[in-house]
Amino acid sequence: MLNLQARTQSATVNKASLAFVLILSALMAVTSLSTDIYLPAMPVMAKDLRGNAELTITGFLIGFSIAQLIWGPISDRYGRRLPLFIGMVLFVIGSVGCALSTDIGQIVFWRVFQALGACTGPMLARAMIRDLFSRTRAAQMLSTLMIIMAIAPIAGPLLGGQMIKVTSWHAIFWLLALIGAFMLFSLLWLPETLAEEKRSATSVSSAFGNYYALLTNARYMRFTLCLTFYYIAAYAFITGSPFVYITFFGVDPQHYGWLFAVNIVGLMAVSMVNRRLVQRFPLEALLKVAVSVAALAAIVLAVASGLGIGGMGIIVATVFVFFSMNGIIAATSTACALDAVPNAAGSASALMGSLQYGSGIISSLLLALFSDGTPWTMGWIIAVFTLASALIILTVQAQKERR
């Protein structure tokens, strides 16, 4: 009977494979779209809400990083569909709350609420792929999802820039609420992928013991912190770039999306090259080179922005090099970290994802506290944390060579 149920689930997915892939891709894209789409509107939001608009990203990342640590064990115990339904409902409510907000405190609260639901999408999409497919086939499926998902950070700022030209920033969050409602409706076509006999029999609270063991695993944490520090720098650009490009350099909000999108194109191109590189070179060596290149670009960015030389051109060029390296850094550091704890890959992935997305809290807070109205603050934050990332991986390499 159980085997028959498993075959029925696989047949359902195979018959609707296109719909299955599209729904999971959209679920993974929700997080990126939730932040990227309103980046061009942040300077206007800051004026209307009389506060630091960067805090809206901080609130979202706080909710996102904490909630996925909770949803993971729940989905292992009760299946994937129930958390997804609840998550999309929370996302819609949070989006409506953001649209109706009248001050910075209100919208930060609703951004946290919105993130509680948004985090279920990418986390459980990956879990559903792992439920259904072998490791090789799962890697192929996840690569497909990532390619489709990459449309969101390109299209989001472009769409948001056009919307802010003809309407208010409130409409952007009404659009997110509509997208959330559509995603909630689409879940009716998504099968449950975690069979009853494969669900966790232990209590949800007992799963948190795995996180302590991971935090005390030195090798796992080195690769995890390497990625985390790099993402603090990346989020400094994501959060700070609207004010640098739009407010400081006077770029029209509707054109900001193009400056943001060029970095995503670079990331995608390097990711495609990296698929070949990992077959020819050790992952640690690739990671070392990629982080070193990113650090060099970050140093040039910080010096140029601090001295006020090179204008917007040097910022666009150095950020492009820095951001493109994510195509190697994210893949290799994740693989190395999970390889260090092969018997706890699920919990390790959740903790790594939580720290990765939670890292943006640090960069957005630093920008809010130290912004001086110039690109300098964004520049030094990117440089400091990229250098920290490089230092960690160089330490790993040095220790490996001494063995």
C-alpha positions in Angstrom: 0.0 0.0 0.0 2.8 2.4 0.9 4.7 1.6 -2.2 1.6 2.2 -4.3 1.1 5.6 -2.6 4.7 6.6 -3.4 4.3 5.5 -7.0 1.1 7.5 -7.2 2.8 10.6 -5.9 5.7 10.3 -8.4 3.2 9.7 -11.3 1.3 12.9 -10.2 4.5 14.9 -10.3 5.6 13.4 -13.7 2.2 14.1 -15.3 2.4 17.7 -14.2 6.2 18.2 -14.2 6.0 21.6 -15.9 3.5 22.9 -13.3 5.5 21.3 -10.5 8.7 23.0 -11.6 7.0 26.4 -12.1 5.3 26.3 -8.8 8.4 25.4 -6.9 10.4 28.0 -8.8 7.9 30.6 -7.9 8.0 29.6 -4.3 11.8 30.0 -4.2 11.5 33.4 -6.0 9.0 34.8 -3.4 11.8 35.7 -1.0 13.9 37.6 -3.5 10.9 39.4 -5.0 9.7 40.4 -1.6 12.8 42.6 -1.1 14.0 43.4 -4.6 10.7 44.7 -6.0 10.6 47.7 -3.7 14.3 48.7 -3.7 13.7 51.6 -6.2 11.0 52.9 -3.9 13.1 52.9 -0.7 14.1 56.6 -0.9 10.4 57.6 -1.3 9.4 55.3 1.5 12.0 56.8 3.8 10.4 60.3 3.3 6.8 59.1 3.6 7.4 57.0 6.7 9.8 59.4 8.3 12.4 56.8 9.1 15.2 54.5 7.9 13.7 52.4 5.1 16.7 50.0 5.5 14.9 48.7 8.6 12.2 47.2 6.5 14.8 44.8 5.1 16.2 44.3 8.6 12.7 43.3 9.9 12.2 40.9 7.0 15.5 39.2 7.5 14.9 38.8 11.2 11.7 37.0 10.6 13.1 35.0 7.7 16.2 33.7 9.5 14.4 32.7 12.7 11.3 31.2 11.2 12.9 28.7 8.9 14.7 27.1 11.8 11.2 26.4 13.2 9.4 25.5 10.0 12.0 22.9 9.1 11.3 20.5 12.0 7.6 21.1 11.6 7.7 20.1 8.0 9.6 16.9 8.9 6.9 16.0 11.4 3.7 17.0 9.6 4.6 17.1 5.9 5.4 19.8 3.4 2.0 21.1 2.2 0.6 22.2 5.5 3.5 24.6 6.4 3.3 25.9 2.8 -0.4 26.7 3.1 0.1 28.4 6.4 3.1 30.3 5.2 1.4 31.7 2.1 -1.5 32.9 4.3 0.9 34.7 6.6 2.7 36.2 3.6 -0.5 37.6 2.2 -1.5 39.1 5.6 1.9 40.6 6.1 1.9 42.1 2.6 -1.5 43.7 3.2 -0.2 45.0 6.5 2.8 46.6 4.8 0.5 48.2 2.2 -1.6 49.8 4.9 1.3 51.0 7.1 1.6 54.7 7.9 4.9 54.8 9.8 8.2 53.0 9.9 7.4 51.0 13.0 4.2 49.5 11.5 5.9 48.5 8.2 8.8 46.9 10.0 6.4 44.8 12.1 4.5 43.7 9.1 7.7 42.9 7.2 8.6 40.5 10.0 5.2 39.0 9.8 5.5 38.7 6.0 8.8 36.9 6.3 7.4 34.3 8.7 5.4 33.0 5.7 7.9 33.9 2.9 10.6 31.7 4.3 8.5 28.5 3.8 8.7 28.8 0.0 12.5 28.4 -0.8 13.1 26.1 2.2 10.3 23.6 1.5 10.8 23.8 -2.3 14.3 22.4 -1.8 13.0 19.8 0.7 10.3 18.6 -1.8 12.9 18.1 -4.5 15.0 16.0 -2.0 11.9 14.0 -1.1 11.2 12.9 -4.7 14.5 12.6 -6.5 17.8 10.9 -6.2 20.9 13.1 -5.5 21.9 13.5 -9.1 18.4 14.1 -10.4 17.8 16.5 -7.4 20.8 18.5 -8.3 19.6 18.8 -11.9 16.1 19.9 -10.7 17.5 22.4 -8.3 19.7 23.9 -11.0 16.6 24.3 -13.2 14.8 26.0 -10.3 17.7 28.4 -9.7 17.8 29.5 -13.4 14.1 30.2 -13.4 14.3 31.8 -9.9 17.0 34.2 -11.1 14.3 36.1 -13.1 13.0 37.6 -9.8 16.0 39.7 -8.8 16.2 41.0 -12.4 12.5 41.7 -13.0 11.7 42.8 -9.4 13.6 46.2 -9.4 12.6 46.9 -13.0 8.9 46.4 -12.2 9.2 48.3 -9.0 10.9 51.2 -10.7 8.1 51.4 -13.3 5.4 51.2 -10.6 6.9 53.9 -8.4 6.8 56.2 -11.5 3.0 55.9 -12.0 1.8 55.0 -8.5 2.8 55.0 -4.8 5.0 52.4 -3.0 1.8 51.1 -1.3 0.8 49.5 -4.7 4.0 47.4 -4.7 2.9 45.6 -1.5 -0.7 45.2 -2.8 0.9 43.5 -5.8 2.9 41.2 -3.4 -0.3 40.3 -1.6 -1.9 39.4 -4.9 1.1 37.3 -5.9 0.9 35.6 -2.5 -2.8 34.8 -3.0 -2.0 33.4 -6.4 0.7 31.2 -4.9 -1.7 30.0 -2.2 -4.2 29.0 -4.9 -1.5 27.2 -6.9 -0.6 25.0 -3.9 -3.8 23.0 -4.6 -1.9 21.4 -7.5 1.1 20.6 -5.5 1.2 17.0 -4.1 2.5 16.1 -0.7 6.0 14.7 -1.2 6.9 13.4 2.3 5.2 10.1 2.8 3.7 9.2 6.2 6.3 6.5 7.0 9.2 8.9 6.3 8.0 11.7 8.7 9.9 12.3 11.9 8.6 10.5 14.9 10.4 12.7 17.4 9.1 15.9 18.9 9.7 19.2 17.1 11.6 20.6 20.1 14.1 17.8 20.1 15.3 18.7 16.7 17.0 21.9 18.0 19.7 19.8 19.7 21.2 19.3 16.2 21.8 23.0 15.9 24.0 23.1 19.0 26.1 20.2 17.6 26.5 22.1 14.3 27.5 25.4 16.0 30.3 23.5 17.8 31.6 21.8 14.7 34.7 23.9 13.7 35.1 22.8 10.1 31.4 23.2 9.3 31.3 26.7 10.9 34.4 27.9 9.1 32.7 27.4 5.7 29.4 28.6 7.0 30.9 31.8 8.4 32.8 32.3 5.1 29.5 32.4 3.3 27.8 34.4 6.1 30.4 37.2 6.1 30.3 37.4 2.3 26.5 37.8 2.4 26.8 40.6 5.0 28.7 42.4 2.3 26.3 41.4 -0.4 23.3 42.7 1.6 25.2 46.0 2.2 24.9 46.5 -1.6 21.4 45.3 -1.9 20.2 47.5 0.9 22.5 50.5 0.3 22.5 50.7 -3.5 19.0 52.4 -3.9 20.3 55.4 -1.9 23.7 55.4 -3.6 22.4 55.2 -7.1 19.1 57.1 -6.8 19.7 59.6 -4.0 23.5 60.3 -4.4 24.0 59.9 -8.1 20.5 61.0 -9.2 19.6 57.9 -11.2 15.9 57.7 -12.1 14.2 55.0 -10.0 12.8 53.4 -13.2 16.4 52.9 -14.4 17.8 51.6 -11.1 16.6 48.1 -11.9 19.0 47.9 -14.9 22.0 48.7 -12.6 20.9 46.0 -10.2 20.1 43.4 -12.9 23.6 43.6 -14.4 25.0 42.0 -11.2 22.5 39.1 -11.4 23.5 38.5 -15.0 27.1 38.3 -13.9 26.2 35.9 -11.1 24.3 33.6 -13.5 27.2 33.6 -16.0 29.8 32.7 -13.3 27.4 30.0 -12.0 27.3 28.4 -15.4 31.1 28.5 -15.6 31.4 27.1 -12.1 29.4 23.9 -13.1 32.5 23.0 -15.3 35.1 24.3 -12.9 34.0 22.1 -10.0 34.7 19.0 -12.1 38.3 20.1 -12.7 39.5 21.8 -9.5 39.1 21.2 -5.7 36.2 23.1 -4.2 38.4 24.7 -1.5 40.8 26.1 -4.2 37.9 27.6 -6.2 36.4 29.1 -3.1 39.8 30.7 -2.1 40.2 32.3 -5.6 36.7 33.5 -5.7 36.7 35.1 -2.3 40.1 36.7 -3.0 38.9 38.2 -6.3 35.8 39.5 -4.4 37.9 41.0 -1.7 40.2 42.8 -4.2 37.1 44.3 -5.9 35.7 45.3 -2.5 39.0 47.1 -1.5 39.0 49.1 -4.7 35.3 50.0 -4.1 36.0 51.2 -0.6 39.1 53.3 -1.6 37.2 54.8 -4.6 34.1 55.6 -2.6 36.1 57.0 0.4 38.2 59.3 -1.8 35.3 60.2 -4.1 37.1 59.1 -7.3 35.8 57.3 -10.3 32.2 58.3 -9.9 29.4 55.9 -10.4 31.3 53.9 -13.1 33.9 52.5 -10.6 31.2 51.5 -8.2 29.2 49.7 -10.9 32.3 47.9 -12.2 33.7 46.8 -8.8 30.3 45.7 -7.5 29.8 43.7 -10.7 33.0 41.7 -10.0 32.2 41.4 -6.3 28.7 40.2 -6.9 29.5 37.8 -9.7 31.8 35.8 -7.5 28.7 34.7 -5.6 28.2 32.2 -8.4 31.2 30.3 -7.1 31.2 31.3 -3.4 27.7 30.2 -2.5 28.0 26.8 -4.3 31.4 25.8 -3.1 31.1 27.0 0.5 27.7 25.2 0.9 29.1 22.0 -0.6 32.1 22.1 1.7 30.1 22.8 4.8 27.6 20.1 4.2 30.4 17.6 3.4 31.7 18.3 6.9 28.5 17.0 8.5 27.1 14.3 6.1 24.9 12.8 8.8 23.1 16.1 9.6 22.7 17.6 6.1 19.1 18.8 6.7 19.7 20.7 9.9 23.0 21.9 8.5 21.3 23.4 5.5 18.6 25.1 7.6 21.2 26.6 10.0 23.4 27.7 7.1 20.4 29.3 5.3 19.3 31.1 8.5 22.7 32.6 9.0 23.1 33.4 5.3 19.8 35.4 5.1 20.1 36.7 8.7 23.4 38.3 7.8 21.6 41.0 6.0 20.4 42.2 9.5 23.9 43.3 10.3 24.5 45.2 7.1 21.2 47.0 7.1 21.7 48.0 10.7 25.2 49.3 10.0 23.9 51.3 7.0 21.1 52.8 9.2 23.5 53.7 12.0 26.5 55.0 10.0 25.2 56.3 6.7 26.7 59.7 5.8 24.8 60.3 2.6 27.7 59.1 0.4 28.7 55.7 -1.0 31.5 55.4 1.6 29.4 53.6 4.2 28.3 50.9 1.8 31.8 50.7 0.5 33.6 50.1 3.8 31.0 47.6 5.0 31.4 45.5 1.8 35.2 45.7 2.1 35.4 44.8 5.8 33.2 41.7 5.7 34.5 40.4 2.3 38.0 40.6 3.8 36.7 38.7 6.9 35.3 36.0 4.6 38.6 35.8 2.8 40.5 35.5 6.0 38.4 32.6 7.2 38.9 30.5 4.0 42.6 31.3 4.0 42.7 29.9 7.5 41.0 26.8 6.4 43.5 26.4 3.5 46.5 26.9 5.9 45.2 24.3 8.3 44.6 21.8 5.5 48.2 22.3 4.3 49.6 21.7 7.8 47.9 18.3 8.0 
